Amino acid sequence: MTIAFFGAMLGVIFGIALGTVTRPEAWIIGLCAAVTGGMMVPVYLKPTMATSVVSGALTVYFVFHLNAGAIIAYQASEEVIRIIPYVVWFFPLVVFHQLTNFGFYKRWISCLVGLGPIPISVYVLGHLTDPVAIGVLDAIVTFLFSFFAFVLFVGVFTRHRDEEIQRAAMAEEANRTAAVLRVSEERFRLLGLATNDLVWDADLKSEKIWWSETLLDTYGYDPQGPATDLKTWETWIHPEERDRVVKSLQSVIESGGSKWTSEYQFVCADGRILDVIARGLVLRDETGEPVRLIGSTADVTELRELEKKLRQSQKMEAVGQLTGGIAHDFNNLLTIILGSAEALADIRAKDPKARELAETTLQAAERGAILTNRLLSFARRQVLAPRNLHPGQLLTGLEGLIRRTINADIEIRISAAADVLPIEADPDQLENAILNLVINARDAMPDGGHLIIEASNVTLTSEDLLHYKGMSGGRYVMVAVSDTGCGMPREIAERVFEPFFTTKEVGKGTGLGLSMVWGFVRQSNGHAQIYSEPDEGTTVKLYFPAVKQLETQPKTQKKPTGLVGGTEGILVVEDDDMVREHAAAQLASLGYRIKQAASAADAIAILDSDETIDLLFTDVVMPGGMNGKQLADAALLRHPDLKVLFTSGYTKDAIVHQGRLDPGANLLGKPYRRAHLVAKIRHVLDA
């Protein structure tokens, strides 16, 4: 365009100055300069037009311009030589058109350019003055032949060039697309590896699905396998949940929704069943039709197990607090029943029927006391007497009782690892826990079987004890009781430690045996686990913190026989009127000077006014803002030599911490019989 513009300008100037061009030619050449100059403006403003509209329009203009200029020049001179400056420009015009027009009506303009010299040629041949102008005819034919050959050559060249460029462009685009696809797939793969989630992309038209490698690593299916479409995915859903999950997905797709979430059980290739959450995004085309579903599937099996354990732990804690409160009130009632039955037996000692009734009442009350003790054990509120003991020695000493407890058709094996470490536990409660487990194992093997009791060292990490409060990772001793009985399904095994839960027939069990075991182990800073499979058997494992060495136990003193009274002054503090009156009457009958108080405030008033009190006998749990421990502290400030004996059916951590009595504290647990009360009072006074 620049060459044409300046060429036209120079042609006008020199042509007019030398007198070689006529006025019409000058106008034609000036028009060329104006057109090319005007075309430069849109090209400058919008360069992309240079290879489309401007190129095509300029080519069409030059076809008409060259023919018009040549005809005017020939008319003026009637010499063929005058048209040469015009017709030679058809050759560069062909090249210009083929190299600059990238698609603006290129085929039609190519035809126009290819036929461009014909009008001037026809005009010249039609206006020859010499009828035998063979030289002119030969020149025109030669020119047209050369021009058409040139057009053909340039056309073939540019067509092959365009094909090469197109192939190169397509190859480059394919490589770019492949690179983008590789980056996208790599991003998908890394995303799946980073999150451990299964990433998938489903074509809803063909029902084909692309899966990340997690499908093989976690679920066991080959993502490149032939059967990985939507129908196959449906078979991986647990049969009991398949309809629900598929319907939920169809509902989102058919309702025009975009987000889908569903939690279900996934059946792995090896038969494992995992809890998963699938989240997907439905993509639609411009008509709203669903075409693609992309999303991820997360394995939440471990999370759901932890949540279930947490809920179970919270439930057990809540039930424990409830049962502890019930045991407190129940023990108060049992204390009165035991004392009244003992008094009735003494009063009616010569009446066999009355004495039999009193003894029956005593037996029932003692059974009630055992029941409340189990409740307190489950609630982790019983008072323990822990000491360092050797598990192997305890099992050896218990073997005889165990063999007498089980049936003859049950084969028993008791063993302890040679290097098993000592543990800190209440030996009596541990024996009761093991016997409870042995009895349950015996009942699970009515036709005989194998019973294994073993003790060994284990190391538990903080992750193993994540949901057991007060426990930390370290060395533990595991006491395991295993049987080959009927076993139990998972839903029952998850509830066996709950109080009053039992699978035995009515009258065959209270449902408190395993709950007592669980409470005792937890109160001993350990934990219990049960493993059971139907028709395979059950194993209950008790874990206790290991200690470094055994303790030397002091020799136990012989308990005095008979009821020994005295003349000391005793202040009985109890908020329950019947219990207070009952204890006061029993102690007064043995010669003690008794004063009573229904609250801590009343007791403080008596202590301030009476210097003859030798022993404070007080309940631990009392209303009014001051419990028995606080009362004892206040009393000792006034009378440093005062002896203190606590009584309670539920200590509520006032004088007992982690199952141990506070140093120097004396406790008489409720319910108590008269002999226990009198002996404990005498022991504290004489200490």
Summary of the structure (lengths in Angstrom):
residues: 687
radius of gyration: 52.8
end to end distance: 124.3
largest distance: 174.2
contacts: 2065
relative contact order: 0.05
helix: 53%
strand: 18%
